[in-house]
């Protein structure tokens, strides 16, 4: 994509945000603290989660991508071998490895500002490999451009997932799947 989605400020989730995330995930969100990034369509596309769930279980994934369209497009990138290529570049490019380690430190600092999870890694394979592009993209969207170099690269490879309008319409609106089914009927 030529231009990534604009940066948005984190906000407390509204009832409408919670309903949208529930529709996106097909379940209630766990440990929801904030909408960390808002899609240009208006819905949340990244949420910030608590480092520990309500039952006390550690949940080290601070930024969770919720938009099914973005998640699907990222899954395509993963299937095309983008993670393997990025990991190989990390091993061969000390500058990229340093920038990725800084992204890891940023992720941990943001999570530790909420609650320290001693002994738990950041997420997405940071700092040594690329394990999950979804996490890297979520981190880039929440933190803004220039913080996670591989998350930024993955965003640049994505289509504009919001171009067709909202992925879900909570409170009784039709979802993509329902609209697709209606189109086939």
C-alpha positions as CSV (number, residue, x, y, z in Angstrom):
1,X,0.0,0.0,0.0
2,X,1.3,3.4,-0.8
3,X,0.1,5.1,2.3
4,X,-0.5,3.3,5.6
5,X,-3.5,4.0,7.7
6,X,-3.2,7.2,9.8
7,X,-2.0,7.0,13.3
8,X,-4.8,7.2,15.9
9,X,-4.6,7.9,19.6
10,X,-5.5,5.1,22.1
11,X,-8.9,5.4,23.6
12,X,-11.0,3.7,26.2
13,X,-13.3,1.2,24.5
14,X,-16.9,2.3,24.2
15,X,-19.8,-0.2,24.2
16,X,-19.9,0.1,20.4
17,X,-16.1,-0.7,20.2
18,X,-16.6,-3.8,22.4
19,X,-19.5,-4.9,20.2
20,X,-17.4,-4.4,17.1
21,X,-14.5,-6.4,18.5
22,X,-16.9,-9.1,19.6
23,X,-18.2,-9.3,16.0
24,X,-14.6,-9.3,14.6
25,X,-13.4,-12.1,16.9
26,X,-16.6,-14.0,17.2
27,X,-16.2,-13.9,20.9
28,X,-15.9,-11.4,23.7
29,X,-12.4,-9.8,23.9
30,X,-10.3,-10.9,26.8
31,X,-8.4,-8.4,28.9
32,X,-9.5,-5.5,26.8
33,X,-7.9,-2.2,28.1
34,X,-8.0,0.2,25.1
35,X,-8.6,0.6,21.4
36,X,-4.9,0.9,20.5
37,X,-5.5,1.8,16.8
38,X,-8.7,2.6,14.9
39,X,-9.2,1.6,11.3
40,X,-10.0,4.4,8.8
41,X,-13.5,2.8,8.6
42,X,-14.0,3.8,12.3
43,X,-13.9,0.4,13.9
44,X,-11.1,-0.8,16.2
45,X,-8.5,-2.8,14.3
46,X,-6.0,-3.2,17.2
47,X,-6.8,-3.5,20.9
48,X,-4.5,-3.3,23.9
49,X,-4.9,-6.2,26.3
50,X,-4.0,-6.5,29.9
51,X,-0.7,-8.4,30.6
52,X,-2.8,-10.7,32.8
53,X,-6.3,-11.9,32.1
54,X,-9.1,-11.7,34.6
55,X,-8.2,-15.1,36.0
56,X,-4.6,-14.1,36.5
57,X,-3.2,-16.0,33.5
58,X,-0.3,-14.2,31.8
59,X,-1.2,-12.7,28.4
60,X,2.0,-11.3,26.9
61,X,0.4,-10.1,23.7
62,X,-0.1,-6.4,24.5
63,X,-1.4,-5.5,21.0
64,X,-4.0,-7.7,19.4
65,X,-5.1,-7.3,15.8
66,X,-8.9,-7.7,15.6
67,X,-9.9,-6.8,12.0
68,X,-10.6,-10.0,10.1
69,X,-9.8,-8.4,6.7
70,X,-6.4,-7.2,7.9
71,X,-5.8,-10.6,9.6
72,X,-6.7,-12.5,6.4
73,X,-4.3,-10.3,4.3
74,X,-1.5,-10.9,6.8
75,X,-2.2,-14.6,6.8
76,X,-1.6,-14.5,3.0
77,X,1.7,-12.8,3.5
78,X,2.7,-15.4,6.1
79,X,1.7,-18.2,3.6
80,X,3.8,-16.5,0.9
81,X,7.0,-16.9,3.1
82,X,7.4,-13.2,4.2
83,X,8.3,-14.3,7.7
84,X,11.0,-16.6,6.6
85,X,12.5,-13.9,4.4
86,X,12.4,-11.3,7.2
87,X,14.0,-13.7,9.6
88,X,16.8,-14.4,7.1
89,X,17.3,-10.7,6.7
90,X,17.5,-10.3,10.5
91,X,20.4,-12.8,10.6
92,X,22.3,-11.0,7.7
93,X,21.6,-7.3,8.5
94,X,23.0,-6.0,11.8
95,X,21.2,-2.6,11.3
96,X,17.9,-4.3,10.8
97,X,18.6,-6.6,13.8
98,X,19.3,-3.6,16.0
99,X,16.2,-1.8,14.9
100,X,14.1,-4.9,15.5
101,X,15.7,-5.3,19.0
102,X,14.7,-1.7,19.7
103,X,11.1,-2.6,18.7
104,X,11.2,-5.5,21.1
105,X,12.4,-3.2,23.9
106,X,9.6,-0.7,23.0
107,X,7.0,-3.5,23.2
108,X,8.3,-4.7,26.6
109,X,8.4,-1.1,27.9
110,X,4.9,-0.5,26.9
111,X,3.7,-3.8,28.5
112,X,5.8,-3.3,31.6
113,X,4.3,0.2,32.1
114,X,1.0,-1.7,32.7
115,X,2.3,-4.7,34.5
116,X,5.7,-6.5,34.4
117,X,5.5,-10.1,33.2
118,X,8.9,-11.3,34.5
119,X,10.4,-13.9,32.2
120,X,7.8,-13.5,29.4
121,X,9.0,-12.6,25.9
122,X,7.6,-9.7,24.0
123,X,5.6,-11.2,21.1
124,X,5.8,-12.1,17.4
125,X,9.2,-13.7,17.8
126,X,10.9,-10.5,18.7
127,X,13.8,-9.9,19.1
128,X,15.5,-12.7,17.1
129,X,13.0,-14.0,14.6
130,X,9.7,-13.3,13.0
131,X,7.1,-15.7,14.3
132,X,3.8,-13.7,13.8
133,X,3.3,-10.9,11.4
134,X,-0.1,-10.2,13.0
135,X,1.6,-9.1,16.2
136,X,4.2,-7.0,14.4
137,X,1.5,-5.2,12.4
138,X,-0.5,-4.6,15.5
139,X,2.6,-3.1,17.2
140,X,3.3,-0.9,14.3
141,X,-0.3,0.4,14.1
142,X,-0.4,1.0,17.8
143,X,3.0,2.6,18.2
144,X,3.2,4.4,14.9
145,X,5.6,4.3,12.0
146,X,9.3,3.9,12.7
147,X,9.0,1.9,15.9
148,X,8.8,-1.7,14.4
149,X,10.6,-1.9,11.1
150,X,9.3,-5.3,10.1
151,X,5.8,-4.4,11.2
152,X,6.0,-1.3,9.0
153,X,7.3,-3.4,6.1
154,X,4.4,-5.8,6.5
155,X,1.9,-2.9,6.5
156,X,3.4,-1.6,3.3
157,X,2.7,-5.0,1.7
158,X,-1.0,-5.1,2.7
159,X,-3.9,-3.9,0.6
160,X,-6.1,-1.2,2.1
161,X,-8.2,-3.5,4.2
162,X,-10.7,-0.8,5.0
163,X,-11.4,0.2,1.4
164,X,-14.6,-1.8,1.2
165,X,-16.0,-0.2,4.4
166,X,-16.3,-1.6,7.9
167,X,-15.5,-5.3,8.3
168,X,-18.3,-5.6,10.8
169,X,-21.4,-3.6,11.7
170,X,-22.2,-4.3,15.3
171,X,-25.7,-4.1,16.8
172,X,-27.6,-6.0,14.1
173,X,-25.8,-4.9,10.9
174,X,-24.6,-7.4,8.3
175,X,-21.1,-8.7,8.5
176,X,-18.9,-9.5,5.5
177,X,-19.8,-13.2,5.7
178,X,-23.5,-12.4,5.8
179,X,-23.2,-10.0,2.9
180,X,-21.3,-12.6,0.9
181,X,-23.9,-15.2,1.6
182,X,-26.6,-12.8,0.5
183,X,-24.7,-12.1,-2.7
184,X,-24.6,-15.8,-3.5
185,X,-28.3,-16.4,-2.6
